[in-house]
Amino acid sequence: MTERLDGRQDSPAATAGEPPTGPAETPRTRKRLGPSPAVAIAFLLPAALLLGIWVVYPIVYSIFRSLFDAAGTGFVGLGNYATIFSDQGMLTTIRNNLIWVVVAPIIVTTLGLIFAVLTERIRWATAFKLIVFMPMAVSLMAAGVIFRLVYEENPDKGLANAVLTTVSDTFSSSQGYPEARPREGDQSPVADEAGSVVTKQPVQSGQPVLIPIVGVKPDVLPSGAQPAKAATGPGLSGTVWFDFTPGGGGQSGAVDGTEKGLPGMTVEAVQQNGEVAATTTTAADGTFRFDGLADGTYTVRLPKDNFEASYNGLTWLGPTLITPAIIGAFVWVWAGFAMVLIAAGLAAIPRDSLEAARIDGATEWQVFRRITVPLLSPVLLVVFVTMIINTLKVFDLVFIIAPASVQPQANVVALEMWRVSFGGGNNQGLGSALAIFLLILVLPFMIMNIRRFRRGDS
């Protein structure tokens, strides 16, 4: 035994470094760290009650309600679920949802990746991000109202068709006069030939050509049309005019002072072998002239394109294009969200890897495809899965943008669930079945996202 400074003696075992003997520590005697379970339960109980009231109970009740008929009194079992996969309208709805799930997330993720990469290479990156992200500040209902106006068929109101018609008019100079036709009768100098208007007799340079046209609708007559004039001067020239005097009078086949010229018409000088020698366009007073045309005998022709309706864009809100049009609005709203997430992931990529690849001789495309995209794959997957969940739940855009006449062709599961239950169908049994069907579609992607978040935290 050894003597300590305090006068007491240690045992040989303690002196040899052996652990001191004494009562063993048990879980009951071990001191607890943190609050007791009762305190944790007290704090979690309100959230658990709200979760049960707002989430668990509605899900359980919807499952129960989906097993009954519209009145809720007759048990139908899985009959409502069978209706979902047998009714033609429901099948169209499921097909539209498949289109949404396949197309929209791919476009949003791709555009987000492109925008995120561009923000690292342009000078005004902050302003660009702000402009692209700005639609996220707009509610989906407001976005639906905006795009309902954008997709108006009238080019004077709808932005989409205004752009298309502007581009079309840039490359096409002819003015459309649907239902217009040459004046009939033996005295008329022109005739209808397979939709085109041609002169009955060949004409020569220096001989003015008169082409009277009737059947022009007042609403297609350009506001800039001036009173028709007889063409004069050298070369092959003529006049195309609306051979109609308001209020009556005038001479048929002759240019009167009150009759309007037809501007914007395409006029062709056709040789005897059928080849087009020259092309020109009528002026505001209907006159035309072929400059630089060699002397000879020609047939003057107004191609049939002149008598077709002018291009007024696409019917965006029609049955054919309604779903792609709404997907375009969805992309407009969510592309900024994808760009911000991907840009954050892009900023976390080690620059050493990119610079090493460039030093080894890799091109920018190879760096992007073989290094940037693989390193961004976790972020891209999160954005892609999030967009899938959002597309499965889309409701506002379809309800606002699609007119009532084409809503059956643009319908999705979320909207059909509302329509069947509260929008006039009054069949909450079928509506509950659609709600559970939608929940089953969303659950796998939610679980996938949660697992990926947990992997990222670990």
HELIX and SHEET records of a PDB file:
HELIX    1   1 PRO A   12  THR A   15  1                                   4    
HELIX    2   2 PRO A   37  LEU A   51  1                                  15    
HELIX    3   3 GLY A   52  VAL A   56  3                                   5    
HELIX    4   4 TYR A   57  ARG A   65  1                                   9    
HELIX    5   5 GLY A   79  ILE A   84  1                                   6    
HELIX    6   6 GLN A   88  LEU A  118  1                                  31    
HELIX    7   7 ALA A  125  PHE A  133  1                                   9    
HELIX    8   8 MET A  134  ALA A  137  5                                   4    
HELIX    9   9 LEU A  140  VAL A  150  1                                  11    
HELIX   10  10 LEU A  159  PHE A  171  1                                  13    
HELIX   11  11 LYS A  304  PHE A  307  5                                   4    
HELIX   12  12 ILE A  322  ALA A  347  1                                  26    
HELIX   13  13 ARG A  351  ILE A  359  1                                   9    
HELIX   14  14 GLU A  364  VAL A  367  1                                   4    
HELIX   15  15 PHE A  368  THR A  372  3                                   5    
HELIX   16  16 VAL A  373  LEU A  392  1                                  20    
HELIX   17  17 ASP A  396  ILE A  401  1                                   6    
HELIX   18  18 GLN A  407  ALA A  410  1                                   4    
HELIX   19  19 VAL A  413  SER A  421  1                                   9    
HELIX   20  20 GLN A  428  ASP A  457  1                                  30    
SHEET    1   A 2 THR A   2  GLU A   3  0                                        
SHEET    2   A 2 GLN A   9  ASP A  10 -1                                        
SHEET    1   B 4 ARG A 181  PRO A 182  0                                        
SHEET    2   B 4 VAL A 209  VAL A 214 -1                                        
SHEET    3   B 4 LEU A 236  PHE A 242  1                                        
SHEET    4   B 4 THR A 287  PHE A 290 -1                                        
SHEET    1   C 4 VAL A 190  GLU A 193  0                                        
SHEET    2   C 4 SER A 196  THR A 199 -1                                        
SHEET    3   C 4 THR A 297  LEU A 302 -1                                        
SHEET    4   C 4 VAL A 203  GLN A 204 -1                                        
SHEET    1   D 5 VAL A 190  GLU A 193  0                                        
SHEET    2   D 5 SER A 196  THR A 199 -1                                        
SHEET    3   D 5 THR A 297  LEU A 302 -1                                        
SHEET    4   D 5 THR A 266  VAL A 270 -1                                        
SHEET    5   D 5 VAL A 276  THR A 281 -1                                        
END                                                                             
